Amino acid sequence: MKTLNPSSIHTIVIRTPNWVGDAVMSTPFIRAVRRNFPYADITLLAKPWVAPVYEQNPHIDHIMIYDAAGRHRGLRGKLRLAKDLRKRKFDLAILLQNAFEAAMLAWLAGIPDRLGYDTDARRMLLTHPVHRYHFLKQIHQIEYYLEILRRSRLMTDGSQLEIFFTPAEIQTAEKALYASGCHEYDRIIGINPGAAFGTAKRWFADRYAQVCINLKIYKKTHFIIFGSPGETALGEQIRQMVGNDCTNLCGKTSLREAMARIGRCSLFITNDSGLMHIAAALHVPQIAIFGATNPATTSPRSPLSHILRTSVECSPCMKQDCPTDHRCMESISVGRVSELAMHLLGSWRQS
């Protein structure tokens, strides 16, 4: 593969991943791109639901929305997007999204240098293809992205996740928390019982509720349930079981608002999900419950994150819905989660 010449690259577009968790795990890559091209103008091409992850990031200059449901819908919309990209005269496209479409758009846009993995039969569309060896699918997603740079003889810059807020966003989050019944010295425990990928990743609602009830031994503790609009009923089910000192925010906040409030939590208890990676990036102590998915590739990268899982013969199956008895989740007890939560809250109290 021919080597990129950073001195000849003045404008860069990075095609971001399409999932919130993957977007968070791409932030070390984006920081490294800035390190390699300190004077370049860097634009992210992102789907609207992941764009908030990158807002206020000092390593980028612009976020361009890939509006697949509107302006860029269908074949005509893809051609329109390629035309929009061509107008910006990018020197380099870096593709974190693995699909053929991502490479086709960069090629149609006439971007002279196109870097990415040679997946999905798109090698011929890339000027700098990186071969995806089988072992690369077994490493952590953060390292999977960074390997694109390493194999292009470019520098990396660590694996620390990053999310940035304005002071106004933090202040607004604080005011919203107080309005929902939280007070300045309360412990706030976040609960994330949903998961976008499918039900196989979800621990059970009644067990989440019982953990909250067990943690009521700590006075002045407030529980906040986070989730998407599609998880509103799930959140309400848990809120009713927990009773007082519990707020259901499922579907009631934007992603940025949810992120800022997660950053205020003393503890976050979650399934493998995008919000799990957000909590890791914000250095929030958390318990991450894994079943169907593989923590070797998608674990939350933070020393304050603690993974709970049980080794069963069918896990990780990587399936959206469990075809059998959900034994990977059944085997994780309320007592096990509660005991770890109490240990972490005790550590938090001492600090």
Kinemage of the C-alpha trace (Angstrom):
@kinemage 1
@onewidth
@group {chain A} dominant
@subgroup {mainchain}
@vectorlist {calphas} color= white
{ca met a 1} P 0.000 0.000 0.000
{ca lys a 2} L 1.379 3.405 -0.932
{ca thr a 3} L 2.089 5.804 1.910
{ca leu a 4} L 0.023 8.909 2.556
{ca asn a 5} L 1.884 12.195 2.556
{ca pro a 6} L 0.447 14.316 5.400
{ca ser a 7} L 1.975 17.513 3.995
{ca ser a 8} L -0.150 17.193 0.849
{ca ile a 9} L -3.431 16.630 2.758
{ca his a 10} L -5.285 19.842 3.552
{ca thr a 11} L -8.936 18.708 3.779
{ca ile a 12} L -10.182 15.419 5.240
{ca val a 13} L -13.596 13.794 5.553
{ca ile a 14} L -14.057 10.903 7.994
{ca arg a 15} L -17.076 8.649 7.472
{ca thr a 16} L -18.122 7.782 11.004
{ca pro a 17} L -19.730 4.561 12.287
{ca asn a 18} L -23.526 4.327 12.450
{ca trp a 19} L -23.989 3.170 16.071
{ca val a 20} L -23.647 5.400 19.125
{ca gly a 21} L -21.316 3.006 20.938
{ca asp a 22} L -19.098 2.636 17.882
{ca ala a 23} L -19.051 6.421 17.508
{ca val a 24} L -17.772 6.792 21.079
{ca met a 25} L -15.135 4.116 20.429
{ca ser a 26} L -13.978 6.021 17.334
{ca thr a 27} L -12.979 9.123 19.328
{ca pro a 28} L -9.360 7.952 19.929
{ca phe a 29} L -9.068 7.475 16.158
{ca ile a 30} L -10.304 11.004 15.479
{ca arg a 31} L -7.853 12.444 17.988
{ca ala a 32} L -5.059 10.511 16.246
{ca val a 33} L -6.089 11.838 12.818
{ca arg a 34} L -5.694 15.367 14.177
{ca arg a 35} L -2.258 14.435 15.521
{ca asn a 36} L -1.177 13.218 12.088
{ca phe a 37} L -2.721 16.154 10.216
{ca pro a 38} L -2.483 19.079 12.673
{ca tyr a 39} L -3.221 21.779 10.091
{ca ala a 40} L -5.861 20.002 8.003
{ca asp a 41} L -9.519 20.956 7.933
{ca ile a 42} L -11.335 17.858 9.262
{ca thr a 43} L -15.006 17.120 8.570
{ca leu a 44} L -17.028 14.200 9.904
{ca leu a 45} L -19.762 12.681 7.729
{ca ala a 46} L -22.196 11.238 10.273
{ca lys a 47} L -25.743 9.948 10.510
{ca pro a 48} L -27.890 12.356 12.571
{ca trp a 49} L -28.305 10.037 15.561
{ca val a 50} L -24.533 9.680 16.145
{ca ala a 51} L -23.534 13.267 15.348
{ca pro a 52} L -24.207 14.451 18.942
{ca val a 53} L -21.371 12.224 20.183
{ca tyr a 54} L -18.889 14.387 18.268
{ca glu a 55} L -20.268 17.834 19.059
{ca gln a 56} L -17.779 20.214 20.736
{ca asn a 57} L -14.906 17.856 19.851
{ca pro a 58} L -11.827 20.102 19.459
{ca his a 59} L -10.127 17.680 17.049
{ca ile a 60} L -12.632 18.316 14.244
{ca asp a 61} L -13.736 21.405 12.346
{ca his a 62} L -17.128 20.449 10.902
{ca ile a 63} L -19.876 17.833 11.133
{ca met a 64} L -21.706 17.072 7.889
{ca ile a 65} L -24.996 15.203 8.314
{ca tyr a 66} L -25.733 12.172 6.140
{ca asp a 67} L -29.519 12.602 6.006
{ca ala a 68} L -30.549 9.193 4.622
{ca ala a 69} L -34.187 9.804 5.548
{ca gly a 70} L -34.346 13.191 3.808
{ca arg a 71} L -31.993 14.981 1.433
{ca his a 72} L -29.817 11.916 0.858
{ca arg a 73} L -32.588 9.341 0.594
{ca gly a 74} L -32.526 6.705 -2.141
{ca leu a 75} L -30.270 6.536 -5.190
{ca arg a 76} L -30.903 10.151 -6.148
{ca gly a 77} L -30.079 11.204 -2.592
{ca lys a 78} L -26.797 9.262 -2.656
{ca leu a 79} L -25.812 11.040 -5.860
{ca arg a 80} L -26.753 14.334 -4.237
{ca leu a 81} L -24.540 13.496 -1.249
{ca ala a 82} L -21.639 12.637 -3.561
{ca lys a 83} L -22.149 16.019 -5.233
{ca asp a 84} L -22.198 17.744 -1.817
{ca leu a 85} L -18.899 16.036 -0.949
{ca arg a 86} L -17.362 16.940 -4.308
{ca lys a 87} L -18.096 20.639 -3.720
{ca arg a 88} L -15.970 20.568 -0.569
{ca lys a 89} L -12.908 19.351 -2.514
{ca phe a 90} L -11.618 16.901 0.077
{ca asp a 91} L -8.085 15.585 -0.377
{ca leu a 92} L -8.617 12.465 1.751
{ca ala a 93} L -11.566 10.302 2.776
{ca ile a 94} L -11.088 7.961 5.734
{ca leu a 95} L -13.787 5.320 6.039
{ca leu a 96} L -14.571 3.919 9.478
{ca gln a 97} L -17.858 2.615 8.112
{ca asn a 98} L -17.192 -0.721 6.417
{ca ala a 99} L -19.942 -0.826 3.785
{ca phe a 100} L -19.436 -0.736 0.015
{ca glu a 101} L -21.630 2.374 -0.096
{ca ala a 102} L -19.136 4.408 1.943
{ca ala a 103} L -16.339 3.744 -0.560
{ca met a 104} L -18.641 4.295 -3.533
{ca leu a 105} L -19.671 7.720 -2.244
{ca ala a 106} L -16.036 8.769 -1.740
{ca trp a 107} L -15.191 7.544 -5.263
{ca leu a 108} L -18.199 9.306 -6.823
{ca ala a 109} L -17.188 12.486 -4.967
{ca gly a 110} L -13.824 12.384 -6.722
{ca ile a 111} L -11.828 12.402 -3.495
{ca pro a 112} L -8.280 11.563 -4.668
{ca asp a 113} L -7.120 9.592 -1.583
{ca arg a 114} L -9.497 7.046 -0.052
{ca leu a 115} L -8.411 5.035 2.996
{ca gly a 116} L -10.254 2.192 4.728
{ca tyr a 117} L -10.604 -1.542 5.212
{ca asp a 118} L -10.966 -3.615 2.029
{ca thr a 119} L -14.264 -5.124 3.229
{ca asp a 120} L -17.486 -5.634 1.291
{ca ala a 121} L -15.758 -5.999 -2.126
{ca arg a 122} L -14.683 -2.366 -2.165
{ca arg a 123} L -10.913 -2.730 -2.525
{ca met a 124} L -11.001 -1.438 -6.104
{ca leu a 125} L -12.637 1.807 -4.905
{ca leu a 126} L -9.894 2.570 -2.353
{ca thr a 127} L -6.546 4.143 -3.185
{ca his a 128} L -5.199 3.047 0.219
{ca pro a 129} L -6.944 -0.244 1.092
{ca val a 130} L -6.115 -1.855 4.426
{ca his a 131} L -6.519 -5.606 4.368
{ca arg a 132} L -8.802 -6.815 7.133
{ca tyr a 133} L -7.108 -9.927 8.419
{ca his a 134} L -9.307 -12.357 10.325
{ca phe a 135} L -7.665 -11.543 13.678
{ca leu a 136} L -8.750 -7.905 13.356
{ca lys a 137} L -12.358 -8.962 13.902
{ca gln a 138} L -11.357 -10.399 17.291
{ca ile a 139} L -9.675 -7.293 18.764
{ca his a 140} L -11.347 -4.445 20.615
{ca gln a 141} L -13.289 -2.043 18.405
{ca ile a 142} L -11.068 0.884 19.462
{ca glu a 143} L -7.985 -0.983 18.279
{ca tyr a 144} L -9.808 -2.094 15.135
{ca tyr a 145} L -10.193 1.543 14.116
{ca leu a 146} L -6.653 2.507 15.149
{ca glu a 147} L -5.221 -0.352 13.105
{ca ile a 148} L -6.205 1.577 9.956
{ca leu a 149} L -3.682 4.237 10.950
{ca arg a 150} L -0.996 1.809 12.081
{ca arg a 151} L -1.097 -0.096 8.799
{ca ser a 152} L -0.916 3.222 6.957
{ca arg a 153} L 2.294 4.104 8.852
{ca leu a 154} L 0.528 6.884 10.728
{ca met a 155} L 0.687 7.676 14.444
{ca thr a 156} L -1.914 6.798 17.045
{ca asp a 157} L -2.544 8.751 20.236
{ca gly a 158} L -3.663 6.323 22.926
{ca ser a 159} L -7.049 4.702 23.397
{ca gln a 160} L -8.745 7.095 25.825
{ca leu a 161} L -12.366 7.869 24.936
{ca glu a 162} L -13.481 11.503 24.780
{ca ile a 163} L -16.768 13.381 24.982
{ca phe a 164} L -16.923 17.159 25.353
{ca phe a 165} L -19.568 19.536 26.728
{ca thr a 166} L -19.983 23.280 26.941
{ca pro a 167} L -20.362 24.848 30.411
{ca ala a 168} L -23.934 25.749 29.419
{ca glu a 169} L -24.775 22.097 28.714
{ca ile a 170} L -23.452 21.042 32.120
{ca gln a 171} L -25.367 23.798 33.870
{ca thr a 172} L -28.589 22.869 32.061
{ca ala a 173} L -28.146 19.222 33.062
{ca glu a 174} L -27.689 20.202 36.711
{ca lys a 175} L -30.856 22.307 36.672
{ca ala a 176} L -32.824 19.470 35.049
{ca leu a 177} L -31.616 17.006 37.668
{ca tyr a 178} L -32.688 19.270 40.505
{ca ala a 179} L -36.075 19.766 38.856
{ca ser a 180} L -36.585 15.992 38.721
{ca gly a 181} L -36.091 15.604 42.465
{ca cys a 182} L -32.330 15.251 42.749
{ca his a 183} L -30.453 17.461 45.167
{ca glu a 184} L -26.872 18.623 45.205
{ca tyr a 185} L -25.549 15.980 47.591
{ca asp a 186} L -27.657 13.024 46.469
{ca arg a 187} L -26.126 9.935 44.988
{ca ile a 188} L -27.523 9.591 41.491
{ca ile a 189} L -27.603 6.038 40.177
{ca gly a 190} L -28.267 5.650 36.464
{ca ile a 191} L -30.073 2.594 35.129
{ca asn a 192} L -29.963 1.636 31.449
{ca pro a 193} L -32.193 -1.444 30.963
{ca gly a 194} L -32.520 -1.257 27.171
{ca ala a 195} L -30.271 -2.018 24.212
{ca ala a 196} L -30.824 -1.033 20.587
{ca phe a 197} L -29.352 -4.207 19.065
{ca gly a 198} L -31.991 -6.557 20.507
{ca thr a 199} L -33.522 -8.254 23.542
{ca ala a 200} L -30.656 -10.785 23.847
{ca lys a 201} L -28.496 -7.996 25.323
{ca arg a 202} L -31.041 -7.062 27.980
{ca trp a 203} L -30.942 -8.074 31.622
{ca phe a 204} L -34.431 -8.322 33.112
{ca ala a 205} L -36.584 -5.349 34.150
{ca asp a 206} L -37.663 -6.870 37.464
{ca arg a 207} L -34.019 -7.520 38.392
{ca tyr a 208} L -33.018 -3.950 37.610
{ca ala a 209} L -35.888 -2.794 39.822
{ca gln a 210} L -34.882 -5.100 42.682
{ca val a 211} L -31.285 -3.854 42.556
{ca cys a 212} L -32.585 -0.296 42.915
{ca ile a 213} L -34.751 -1.340 45.857
{ca asn a 214} L -31.742 -3.012 47.494
{ca leu a 215} L -29.674 0.158 47.028
{ca lys a 216} L -32.257 2.244 48.875
{ca ile a 217} L -30.304 1.434 52.027
{ca tyr a 218} L -28.203 4.433 50.988
{ca lys a 219} L -30.060 7.560 52.055
{ca lys a 220} L -30.506 10.514 49.693
{ca thr a 221} L -30.120 8.312 46.616
{ca his a 222} L -32.018 9.022 43.416
{ca phe a 223} L -32.420 6.586 40.519
{ca ile a 224} L -32.664 7.738 36.903
{ca ile a 225} L -33.709 5.375 34.126
{ca phe a 226} L -32.171 6.182 30.733
{ca gly a 227} L -33.313 4.943 27.342
{ca ser a 228} L -34.727 5.687 23.925
{ca pro a 229} L -38.356 6.541 23.065
{ca gly a 230} L -38.910 2.876 22.220
{ca glu a 231} L -37.957 1.949 25.789
{ca thr a 232} L -40.375 4.320 27.548
{ca ala a 233} L -42.711 1.514 28.633
{ca leu a 234} L -39.773 -0.536 29.906
{ca gly a 235} L -38.559 2.417 31.946
{ca glu a 236} L -42.013 3.065 33.350
{ca gln a 237} L -42.354 -0.576 34.378
{ca ile a 238} L -39.150 -0.309 36.402
{ca arg a 239} L -40.068 3.104 37.844
{ca gln a 240} L -43.367 1.769 39.186
{ca met a 241} L -41.622 -1.201 40.820
{ca val a 242} L -38.950 1.001 42.415
{ca gly a 243} L -41.430 3.618 43.645
{ca asn a 244} L -40.186 6.827 45.233
{ca asp a 245} L -36.886 8.514 44.324
{ca cys a 246} L -36.913 7.187 40.766
{ca thr a 247} L -37.287 9.131 37.506
{ca asn a 248} L -37.955 7.621 34.084
{ca leu a 249} L -36.157 9.654 31.400
{ca cys a 250} L -36.591 7.129 28.576
{ca gly a 251} L -37.493 9.081 25.443
{ca lys a 252} L -37.580 12.393 27.321
{ca thr a 253} L -34.127 13.752 26.505
{ca ser a 254} L -31.926 14.320 23.508
{ca leu a 255} L -28.750 12.252 23.338
{ca arg a 256} L -26.652 15.253 24.426
{ca glu a 257} L -28.962 15.850 27.408
{ca ala a 258} L -28.790 12.185 28.417
{ca met a 259} L -24.999 12.202 28.094
{ca ala a 260} L -24.626 15.241 30.338
{ca arg a 261} L -26.853 13.679 32.999
{ca ile a 262} L -24.994 10.368 32.866
{ca gly a 263} L -21.850 12.348 33.613
{ca arg a 264} L -23.430 13.406 36.918
{ca cys a 265} L -24.100 9.824 38.077
{ca ser a 266} L -22.266 8.222 40.998
{ca leu a 267} L -22.897 4.789 39.462
{ca phe a 268} L -24.286 3.555 36.150
{ca ile a 269} L -25.771 0.053 35.780
{ca thr a 270} L -26.255 -0.949 32.170
{ca asn a 271} L -26.506 -3.529 29.447
{ca asp a 272} L -23.975 -3.563 26.591
{ca ser a 273} L -25.120 -0.448 24.745
{ca gly a 274} L -24.152 2.950 23.412
{ca leu a 275} L -24.843 4.595 26.761
{ca met a 276} L -22.441 2.132 28.383
{ca his a 277} L -19.621 3.514 26.235
{ca ile a 278} L -20.727 7.068 27.004
{ca ala a 279} L -20.445 6.365 30.743
{ca ala a 280} L -16.958 4.941 30.136
{ca ala a 281} L -15.916 8.047 28.214
{ca leu a 282} L -17.212 10.241 31.053
{ca his a 283} L -15.291 8.232 33.690
{ca val a 284} L -18.449 7.243 35.548
{ca pro a 285} L -18.188 4.111 37.735
{ca gln a 286} L -20.346 1.492 36.090
{ca ile a 287} L -21.504 -2.116 36.091
{ca ala a 288} L -21.851 -3.470 32.554
{ca ile a 289} L -23.908 -6.647 32.188
{ca phe a 290} L -22.874 -8.804 29.227
{ca gly a 291} L -24.598 -11.855 27.783
{ca ala a 292} L -25.004 -12.295 24.037
{ca thr a 293} L -22.155 -10.000 23.034
{ca asn a 294} L -18.398 -10.267 23.334
{ca pro a 295} L -16.644 -8.041 25.908
{ca ala a 296} L -13.326 -8.753 24.207
{ca thr a 297} L -14.408 -6.526 21.317
{ca thr a 298} L -16.959 -4.123 22.828
{ca ser a 299} L -16.181 -3.803 26.540
{ca pro a 300} L -16.332 -0.289 28.054
{ca arg a 301} L -12.765 1.059 28.064
{ca ser a 302} L -12.458 2.635 31.484
{ca pro a 303} L -10.737 1.546 34.719
{ca leu a 304} L -13.996 2.460 36.482
{ca ser a 305} L -16.037 -0.032 34.423
{ca his a 306} L -16.771 -3.480 35.837
{ca ile a 307} L -18.115 -6.266 33.625
{ca leu a 308} L -20.495 -8.923 34.920
{ca arg a 309} L -21.080 -12.001 32.795
{ca thr a 310} L -21.378 -15.748 33.173
{ca ser a 311} L -19.516 -18.140 30.915
{ca val a 312} L -22.096 -20.379 29.237
{ca glu a 313} L -21.603 -22.603 26.215
{ca cys a 314} L -23.720 -20.499 23.835
{ca ser a 315} L -22.311 -17.068 24.763
{ca pro a 316} L -21.345 -14.858 23.046
{ca cys a 317} L -23.844 -15.795 20.335
{ca met a 318} L -24.091 -12.254 18.862
{ca lys a 319} L -27.795 -12.792 18.182
{ca gln a 320} L -30.433 -10.086 18.518
{ca asp a 321} L -32.950 -12.322 20.281
{ca cys a 322} L -32.229 -15.417 22.350
{ca pro a 323} L -33.507 -18.573 20.581
{ca thr a 324} L -33.375 -20.691 23.761
{ca asp a 325} L -33.625 -19.865 27.470
{ca his a 326} L -31.577 -16.644 27.843
{ca arg a 327} L -29.307 -18.508 30.264
{ca cys a 328} L -26.467 -15.974 29.942
{ca met a 329} L -28.688 -13.358 31.566
{ca glu a 330} L -30.659 -15.729 33.812
{ca ser a 331} L -27.413 -16.720 35.512
{ca ile a 332} L -26.637 -13.134 36.621
{ca ser a 333} L -28.427 -12.699 39.924
{ca val a 334} L -29.791 -9.618 41.650
{ca gly a 335} L -27.510 -10.366 44.590
{ca arg a 336} L -24.408 -10.415 42.407
{ca val a 337} L -25.181 -7.014 40.883
{ca ser a 338} L -26.289 -5.517 44.202
{ca glu a 339} L -23.155 -6.675 45.996
{ca leu a 340} L -20.867 -5.122 43.381
{ca ala a 341} L -22.944 -1.921 43.345
{ca met a 342} L -22.657 -1.592 47.125
{ca his a 343} L -18.907 -2.110 46.939
{ca leu a 344} L -18.580 0.613 44.283
{ca leu a 345} L -20.843 3.004 46.183
{ca gly a 346} L -18.748 2.413 49.278
{ca ser a 347} L -15.623 3.321 47.319
{ca trp a 348} L -17.368 6.415 45.969
{ca arg a 349} L -18.422 7.423 49.482
{ca gln a 350} L -14.839 7.174 50.753
{ca ser a 351} L -13.529 9.269 47.840
